Each structure stands twice: as C-alpha cells, then as structure tokens.
Amino acid sequence: MKSLTLLSPCGILGYGFPDASFAYGLSQKPDAIVVDAGSTDAGPHKLGAKTAIVSRMAAKKDLQRIILGGWSLKVPVIIGSAGGSGGESHVRWTMDIIEEILAEHTSCTPKIAIIWADIPNQAIIDSLSKGKVRPLDASSLPLDEQILKQTTGVVAQMGLEPILDVLEAKADIIVCGRAYDPAPFAAVGVFHGFDLALSYHLGKVLECGALCCNPGTTKDCMLGTLYEDCFEVYPCDPKRTCTPVSVAAHTFYEKDHPYLLHGPGIAMDLSCCTFTTVAKNRVRVQGSKIEATKVYQIKLEGARKVAYRTIVVAGVRDPLLIDRIDEVQELVRQSVQEQYKELDALSYTINFLNYGKDGVMGSLEPEKQAGHELGVVFEVLAASQDLADALCASVRSTFMHYGYEGRKATAGNLAFPFAPSDIPFGAVYEFSVYHLMDVDDPRVFFPWQWWKKEARYAQIG
C-alpha cells in the first residue's frame, strides 16, 4: 500500500524534544521532517519588534538535531514561519543559526531554499483600493496607507503552493517565511500525490507536536503516515498515549468552528471524520473533506509601536486593603493624575491586575471572593520609556503608602519580590494589520531563492 510518513519533532522549533523520541522517529525512516516555528499566540510584539519567539540557544539546539537527522536520511527538512513571525528579519536570524551549524558540521552540505513572505505596502494599498482587503475578525480593524507606514512590516501566511515549487526543485532544507501552520506538512503529502484534505488534516494534527496525546505536550515528537484513503498518527514516546478522543479533540484546537477550518484558498469540512484505534497508541483518521474557496485569500499580519511599558510586581496581604483594592487603586490612579496635571490624562494609561481576585478574567470573573493575599501587577503605558518609568514610580510610591480607612501600620501596603521593583519593559506593539487579502496567484507574493551567504544583502520581493 502506498504510504508517506512525516516526522514532527515538536510544536514550535526551539521548544525542545527528547533525544530518545527523535531517535525513534528517525528509525521509522520518515519521508520528511517538518517543524512549525511560528505563532501569533503571544501577541504582536515579536512581529513588531522583529525578534524571535524562542532563544537563539534553544533554536540552535533543535535545528542542529533536525538538520543532521534529515541529512542522515537524505530527506527534506521544512521549517514553517521561521523565527516565529516569519518576516525577513526572522528568516535571516534562522539562517544565521543554520550557517553556524553547517560551519560546525562541514560534512553536511545541504541545498537550502528560502521562501519569503513579506508583503510590500504598495501591494496592500493597491488591493485596498480595489476592495480586496478586509478585516479578519469582527473588530473591523481599520487599515490605510498611514497605518501601513507606521507598521514595522507585513507578512502573509503562505499556503502549500510555493512550498510545492521548492520541493520540485529538490531542496534539502526549506526555510519558509510566515506560513499557514499545516501548509508545510500538507505540501509534502500533496507533492507525493496524496489527497489534499488528508494532507492538510494531518498537518493540522502534526503541527503542534505531541499535543494530541495524553499527556499532551508541544515538546515531544509525533509521526504521521498518509495512505490513499486515511492517515494515522502515533507518538514517538512510549509514555504518551494517542487515542481517538485525544486526536479528535486536537482537531478542534484553535478553530472558531468545531469542524470547519479555513486556510489559504481552502475550506476544510471535518464533520464526517472518524477516529479509530488501529494499534497500541496509533489512531486512524478518515473522512476529511476539502473544497477550494471561490476567492483565494491570504492572511496579512502586521504590528506597529504604540507605547512604552513599565511594570511592578507586588503582593498584598492586609485583608482590609484586599476588601477595598479596587477603590484604593482608583484613588492611587487619581492621585498620580493630580501629581502630573501638566500631562493629558489620555496620553498615558495606568492598569492594575489583581491575581487572586480577577487577574486572569478581569470583569468576566464569576468568583468575586478574593483570597487571603493578592499578587498585584501594575503597568504604565506612555509615549516614551522615561515617561512610563516616571509615572510608574509615582504609582508605586503612592500605592505603597496610601492611607485607607482602618489601616493601622504605616510601613507600607506592598511587598516586593524583586529589587529594583520597577521593571522597564520597552516598546509595546499592537496588531495594525490583521486582514484577509484576495490574490489571483497564490505564489506571487511568496518568491523563493536558493540561499547563499550574499543573499543576506540581496533585495527580496
């Protein structure tokens, strides 16, 4: 029976995975090693600041094992959303690490291809003028030329089409810019002639590593095998269990609908899927369906700097203060505003997060009863770091000694776990671009090139 096996080392490149699990995965002779490296789960900061999701040390540790493992089997290695956000700076950061690894292992000489995912502002402006760009969600996020100028760069999620071209060119390592998470996995299946729906559904399961297991984790390896009418998934670690329920549950992961899933140019329908145990720790999935969308759309992502942040972490244990924490914090906020009357109160923001009361859910928290102590995080957002630092220092000192009814001791209201207590955070970013854009050609905004050292200086696009 025709089959194809994919090895997913972990949920995000740099999260790590056990050597024993990876060795088992390699022993199964996979046809490709595919790893997702990106996410917007942590918000817009990494994209806007052009920094990686994981540390360089963690990325190198994973990349070295993956690259050498792929080279030993002579199978392609595909990295999706390089560097976390998949922009040019993130791809080049990833390539610096790969170059270092290859310099340390000179017998490993792979052909490396890069697929860029950076979208020129003018292309977006042109599409806006034609009504081909719309907000992704119900927030109706505005977008115009001025907002694009404030944005540090826009990336788009590529589908599988650009990756198919590079597989055809027989690259050993494919480093993708921003990619739809399942697309690098699906591309391998489709390239080898397997069903599009099954290939994408398998990619949906594998892109998070062993998160579809019990216990689930993104820090372990998974294998998936495509057949003509189904696929099967199974963990590389014998301590993990893969069940129909765990795999079906992960199919629902990160979706706004239980069984409908949209991606670049595709709409998946998983309502007729079946999940069946076929061997110990091995689950078979059948019934995945897919249709091409009437219009091919790619998701655009961009972020802009909006403020600077300073934070303080403190503890409160006085039951009198805990009972009146919201009232006292509002009085502290008003006191600082009075102290800085020369500043427009709308030009900065003072926030309090009370962990142990409503720090996670805020006003939506149904349990209103606080515990015997609170962890209080207060933050100040302002137009500059110096101003955020100054305002935060005033919030801290005011809060520290604020007199409230019934207080007996005046030594201080807050306990600080760290010194210095005030922590300058740096720039704060928000998503300025989170839109869908219609495209006529799924490849046109995702050019690829063979990597050479001089490519770091080349003009892309």
C-alpha positions in Angstrom: 0.0 0.0 0.0 1.3 3.4 -0.9 2.3 5.5 2.1 4.2 8.5 3.2 5.5 9.3 6.7 6.2 12.7 8.3 8.1 13.4 11.5 7.1 16.4 13.6 9.8 17.0 16.2 7.9 19.5 18.4 5.1 22.0 18.4 7.4 25.1 17.8 11.0 25.0 16.8 13.0 25.7 20.0 10.6 24.2 22.4 12.8 21.1 22.6 12.2 17.4 22.3 13.7 14.3 23.9 16.7 12.7 22.1 15.1 9.2 22.5 11.9 10.3 20.9 13.7 11.9 18.0 15.9 8.8 17.5 12.8 6.6 17.4 11.2 9.0 14.8 14.3 8.7 12.6 14.3 5.0 13.0 10.9 4.9 11.3 12.5 6.3 8.1 10.2 9.3 7.6 10.0 10.8 4.1 10.4 14.4 5.5 11.0 16.2 8.8 8.6 19.2 9.2 8.5 21.6 12.0 6.4 24.7 12.7 8.4 27.6 14.1 5.7 30.3 14.4 2.7 31.6 16.2 0.7 34.8 17.0 -0.4 33.3 20.3 2.0 35.6 22.2 0.6 38.7 20.5 2.1 41.2 18.2 5.3 42.0 20.0 7.7 39.6 18.3 6.4 40.6 14.8 6.6 44.3 15.5 9.9 44.2 17.3 11.4 41.8 14.8 12.6 39.4 17.4 12.3 35.6 17.7 9.8 33.7 19.8 12.5 31.4 21.3 16.1 32.0 22.4 18.9 31.5 19.9 20.3 28.8 22.1 17.1 26.8 22.1 16.6 27.3 18.3 20.1 26.1 17.6 19.8 23.0 19.9 16.7 21.9 18.0 17.9 22.9 14.5 21.2 21.0 14.8 19.4 17.7 15.6 16.8 18.2 12.9 19.2 19.2 10.2 21.7 16.4 10.9 18.8 13.9 11.2 17.3 14.9 7.9 20.8 14.8 6.2 21.4 11.3 7.6 18.2 10.1 6.0 18.6 12.2 2.9 15.0 13.6 3.4 13.9 17.2 3.2 13.7 19.4 6.3 11.0 22.0 6.1 10.7 24.9 8.6 7.4 26.9 8.7 7.2 30.5 9.9 10.9 30.8 10.6 11.9 32.8 13.6 8.4 32.8 15.0 6.8 35.5 12.9 8.2 34.6 9.5 9.3 38.1 8.5 12.6 38.8 6.7 14.4 39.6 9.9 13.2 36.3 11.4 14.2 34.3 8.4 17.7 35.8 8.4 18.0 35.1 12.1 17.2 31.5 11.4 19.7 31.3 8.6 22.5 32.7 10.8 21.9 29.8 13.1 21.8 27.3 10.2 25.0 28.7 8.8 26.7 28.3 12.2 25.6 24.7 12.5 26.8 23.9 9.0 30.2 25.5 9.7 30.5 23.2 12.7 29.5 20.1 10.6 31.3 20.5 7.4 30.3 17.1 6.0 26.7 18.3 5.9 26.2 20.3 2.7 22.5 20.7 2.0 20.9 22.8 -0.7 18.8 25.4 1.2 15.9 27.4 -0.2 14.2 30.4 1.3 10.5 31.3 0.7 9.9 34.9 1.6 6.6 36.0 3.0 7.0 39.8 3.3 4.2 41.8 1.5 5.1 45.2 0.1 2.9 48.1 1.4 2.1 49.2 -2.2 0.6 45.8 -3.0 -1.7 46.1 0.0 -2.6 49.7 -0.9 -3.4 48.6 -4.4 -5.6 45.8 -3.1 -7.3 48.2 -0.7 -8.3 50.5 -3.5 -9.9 47.6 -5.3 -11.9 46.4 -2.2 -9.8 43.2 -2.0 -8.7 43.6 1.7 -11.0 43.2 4.7 -10.5 42.7 8.5 -10.2 39.1 9.6 -12.5 39.4 12.6 -15.4 41.4 13.9 -13.2 44.2 15.3 -13.3 46.0 11.9 -9.6 46.9 12.3 -9.0 50.0 10.1 -6.3 49.9 7.5 -5.0 52.7 5.3 -1.7 54.0 3.9 -0.8 55.9 7.1 -1.3 52.8 9.3 0.9 50.8 6.9 3.6 53.4 7.2 3.5 53.0 11.0 3.7 49.2 10.7 7.1 47.7 11.0 6.4 45.2 8.2 3.6 43.0 6.9 3.8 39.3 6.4 1.3 36.9 4.9 0.5 33.2 5.6 1.6 31.2 2.5 -0.4 28.1 1.5 1.2 25.0 0.2 1.7 26.2 -3.4 5.1 28.0 -3.0 6.4 25.0 -1.0 5.4 22.6 -3.8 7.6 24.6 -6.2 10.7 24.3 -3.9 10.1 20.6 -3.3 10.0 20.2 -7.1 13.4 21.9 -7.1 14.7 19.2 -4.7 15.9 21.5 -1.9 17.3 19.7 1.2 16.2 22.4 3.6 13.3 24.7 3.0 13.1 27.7 5.3 9.6 29.3 4.9 8.6 32.8 6.0 5.2 33.1 7.5 3.2 30.0 6.6 -0.3 28.7 7.4 0.7 26.2 10.1 -0.4 23.0 8.4 0.8 24.0 4.9 4.4 22.8 5.1 3.1 19.3 6.2 0.4 19.3 3.6 2.8 20.3 0.9 4.8 17.1 1.3 1.8 14.9 1.1 0.4 16.7 -2.0 3.8 16.7 -3.7 3.9 12.9 -3.4 0.3 12.5 -4.8 -1.7 12.1 -1.6 -5.2 13.6 -1.0 -5.3 17.3 -0.3 -7.8 17.0 2.5 -6.0 14.2 4.3 -2.7 16.0 3.8 -4.0 19.2 5.4 -5.8 17.5 8.2 -2.6 15.5 9.0 -0.7 18.8 9.0 -3.3 20.3 11.4 -2.6 17.4 13.9 1.2 17.3 13.5 2.0 21.0 13.6 1.7 21.0 17.4 4.0 18.0 18.0 2.6 15.6 20.6 -0.1 18.0 21.8 -2.7 15.5 20.5 -1.6 12.8 23.1 -2.3 12.1 26.7 -0.5 13.7 28.4 -0.2 16.3 25.6 2.8 18.4 25.0 4.4 20.5 22.3 7.8 19.4 23.5 7.8 15.9 22.0 7.9 14.1 18.6 5.0 12.8 16.6 4.8 10.6 13.5 2.0 10.7 10.9 1.6 8.3 7.9 -0.6 9.2 4.9 -2.4 6.5 3.0 -4.6 6.8 -0.1 -7.8 6.9 2.0 -6.7 7.8 5.5 -3.9 8.8 7.7 -2.5 7.5 11.0 -0.8 9.3 13.9 1.3 7.9 16.7 3.7 9.3 19.3 7.5 8.6 19.4 7.5 8.5 23.2 6.0 5.3 24.7 5.0 7.3 27.8 2.4 9.1 25.7 -1.0 7.7 24.6 -2.7 8.6 21.4 -6.4 7.9 21.4 -9.4 8.7 19.2 -10.6 11.2 21.7 -7.2 13.0 22.0 -6.8 13.2 18.3 -10.3 14.3 17.7 -10.0 16.9 20.4 -6.9 18.4 18.8 -8.8 18.6 15.5 -11.0 21.2 17.3 -7.9 23.1 18.5 -7.6 26.8 17.6 -10.7 26.9 15.4 -13.8 29.2 15.6 -16.0 26.3 14.4 -16.0 22.7 15.6 -15.4 21.1 12.2 -14.9 23.9 9.6 -11.4 25.1 9.0 -10.3 27.8 6.6 -6.9 28.4 5.2 -5.3 30.0 2.1 -7.5 29.0 -0.7 -9.1 26.1 1.1 -12.1 25.3 3.3 -12.0 22.0 5.2 -15.0 20.1 6.5 -14.2 17.6 9.2 -17.8 16.8 10.2 -17.7 13.3 8.7 -14.3 12.3 10.1 -13.9 9.1 12.0 -11.1 8.4 14.6 -10.3 4.8 15.2 -7.7 3.0 17.3 -5.9 0.6 14.9 -2.9 -0.4 17.2 -1.4 0.5 20.5 -1.0 4.3 20.5 -2.0 4.5 16.8 -5.1 6.3 15.6 -6.5 6.2 12.1 -8.4 9.2 10.7 -10.8 9.0 7.7 -13.4 11.2 6.1 -11.6 14.6 5.8 -13.1 16.8 3.1 -11.9 20.0 1.5 -13.0 22.5 -1.1 -11.3 25.3 -2.9 -12.7 28.7 -1.9 -14.2 30.9 -4.5 -11.6 33.5 -3.9 -8.1 32.7 -2.8 -7.3 34.8 0.3 -4.1 35.1 2.3 -4.0 36.4 5.9 -2.0 39.5 6.4 -0.2 40.2 9.8 1.5 43.5 10.8 2.2 45.3 14.0 3.0 48.9 15.0 4.6 50.5 18.1 2.0 52.3 20.2 3.7 52.9 23.6 6.3 52.0 26.1 5.6 50.0 29.3 6.9 49.8 32.8 5.6 47.3 35.3 5.8 46.5 39.0 5.0 43.1 40.7 3.9 43.3 44.3 2.0 41.4 46.9 -0.9 42.5 49.2 -1.9 40.6 52.4 -3.8 43.1 54.5 -7.4 41.9 54.5 -8.6 45.5 54.8 -6.8 46.5 51.7 -7.8 43.4 49.8 -11.5 44.2 50.6 -11.1 47.7 49.1 -8.4 47.0 46.5 -10.4 48.4 43.5 -11.3 51.6 45.4 -7.8 52.2 46.6 -6.3 51.6 43.2 -8.7 54.1 41.6 -7.7 56.6 44.3 -4.0 55.9 43.5 -4.7 56.5 39.8 -6.4 59.8 40.6 -3.6 60.9 42.9 -0.9 60.3 40.2 -3.1 62.2 37.6 -3.3 65.1 40.0 0.5 65.0 40.5 1.1 65.2 36.8 -1.6 67.8 35.9 0.6 69.1 33.1 0.1 65.8 31.2 -3.0 64.9 29.3 -4.5 62.0 31.3 -5.5 60.4 28.0 -1.8 60.3 26.9 -0.9 57.5 29.3 -2.5 54.5 30.9 -2.3 53.1 34.4 -3.6 49.5 34.8 -3.8 47.1 37.7 -4.0 43.3 37.5 -5.1 41.6 40.8 -4.1 38.0 40.7 -6.1 36.0 43.3 -9.1 38.2 42.6 -9.7 38.8 38.8 -6.2 39.0 37.3 -7.0 36.4 34.6 -10.6 37.1 33.6 -11.0 40.7 34.7 -14.6 41.9 34.8 -15.7 38.5 33.4 -14.6 36.7 36.6 -17.6 34.9 38.2 -15.8 34.2 41.5 -15.7 37.6 43.3 -14.4 36.4 46.6 -10.7 37.2 46.9 -8.2 35.0 48.9 -6.1 35.9 51.8 -3.4 37.5 49.6 -3.2 39.1 46.2 -0.5 39.4 43.6 -0.7 42.8 42.1 0.8 43.8 38.8 0.6 47.4 37.8 1.6 48.7 34.5 2.0 52.1 33.0 1.9 52.8 29.2 3.2 56.1 27.9 4.7 57.7 24.9 8.3 57.2 26.0 10.2 54.8 28.3 11.3 57.7 30.5 7.8 58.9 31.0 6.5 55.4 31.7 9.3 54.9 34.2 8.5 58.2 36.0 4.7 57.6 36.1 5.2 54.0 37.3 7.5 55.2 40.1 4.8 57.6 41.2 2.1 54.9 41.1 4.3 52.6 43.1 5.3 55.1 45.8 1.7 56.4 46.1 0.3 52.9 46.4 3.0 51.9 48.8 2.0 54.4 51.4 -1.6 55.2 50.5 -3.7 55.7 53.7 -7.0 53.9 53.7 -9.7 53.6 56.3 -8.8 51.2 59.1 -5.1 50.9 58.3 -3.0 50.6 61.5 0.6 50.1 60.2 2.2 52.7 58.0 5.3 50.8 57.0 3.9 50.0 53.6 1.0 48.4 51.8 3.0 46.3 49.2 5.5 43.5 49.4 8.0 43.5 46.6 9.6 40.2 45.5 12.3 41.9 43.4 14.7 44.8 43.7 14.6 47.1 41.9 10.8 46.9 41.9 10.2 48.9 38.8 10.8 47.0 35.5 11.1 48.9 32.3 9.6 46.7 29.6 10.3 48.6 26.4 8.2 49.1 23.4 4.6 47.9 23.2 3.1 46.8 19.9 -0.4 46.2 18.6 -1.7 44.4 15.6 -2.2 47.1 13.0 -2.8 44.6 10.1 -4.9 41.5 10.7 -6.7 41.2 7.4 -7.5 38.9 4.5 -6.4 39.9 1.1 -7.7 38.4 -2.2 -5.0 37.2 -4.6 -5.1 35.9 -8.1 -1.9 33.9 -7.8 -1.1 32.0 -4.6 2.6 32.2 -5.4 3.1 35.8 -6.5 3.8 37.2 -3.0 6.0 34.3 -1.9 9.2 34.3 -4.0 11.8 31.8 -3.3 15.6 31.6 -3.9 18.5 29.4 -3.2 20.3 30.6 -0.1 23.8 31.9 -0.5 25.7 34.0 2.1 25.4 37.0 -0.2 21.6 36.6 -0.2 21.6 38.3 3.2 22.3 41.5 1.3 20.1 40.9 -1.7 16.9 42.7 -2.4 13.9 40.5 -2.0 10.4 40.7 -3.3 
